[in-house]
């Protein structure tokens, strides 16, 4: 599923899991890890904490940019009446 924002920017739902994992670990997300995150979403926070992402200014900035992109995308969808109101 893809949410479209202005200027062709895309935020894929899978980015909610894959991008924070990549930022924290510098590795690709495996299928097993994706399943673990799906069934226990708080596990991604544990990975971020364990890998020091919250203490690393560059990683923290990358997480903030991802969050801002997703927020903007969902606001744009809501403004267009296409969001789910969450």
N, C-alpha and C positions, 0 to 999 in steps of 0.2 A: 504494500500500500504506500502510496506517495502523496504527500501534501505539497501543493504548489504555492509558492509565494511569488511576489512580483519579480520581474527581470529574470525569470526562469530559474530562480533559486529553488532547490529541492531539499526537503528534509524527509528522509525515509524513516519510517517507524523503527526499522532495525538499527538505525544510528543511535537510538536510545541505549542500546546495549553495546554495539560494536565500537563506537567511537570512544566512550569513556574507558572501555577495556584497552583499546589501542593506546590511548593517551597515557594511561597508568602503566601499562606493561611494555609498550613498544612492540607488542606481538599481535598477531591476528587472533581473533576469537575462534576457538574450536567449537565443533558441534556440541560436545559434552559441556563446555562452559556455557554456551548459549542456553542449553536445556536447564542448567543449574540456575542461571540468572532468571529464566522464564518462571521457574517454579519457586524461586526465592529471590525476588528483586533486590532485597537488601544486600545480597551477596556482592553486587557491583560496588556498593559503598564500602564494603569490607576490602575489596581488591584495591579500590582507590586509596583507602587509608593505609593498607599494608604496604603498598608501593610508594607511599609518600607523595601522592599527587596533590594532596591538600597543603603540603609544605613546600612544594616546588612552584615558584612563581610562574614559570612557563607553562607547566601542566595545568595549573589552576586557571590561568588565562585562557588556555585552549578549552577547558571545560566550560568556562564562562561564555566563550564565543558560541559554543555548541548550544548551550542553554538559551542564549539570546536568539539564535537562529530559530530554534524550535518555538520559543515564545512568540516571536514575530510571525512565524508561519501560522500558528494556531490563532493568533489574534486576527490575521488577515482572513483566514477561513471563517471565523466567527462573524467578522464584519460583512462578509459576502453571503452569510446565511448558510454556509456549507459545513460549519463546525458542529460538534456535538454538544457545545455549551459547557464543556468541562473546563 
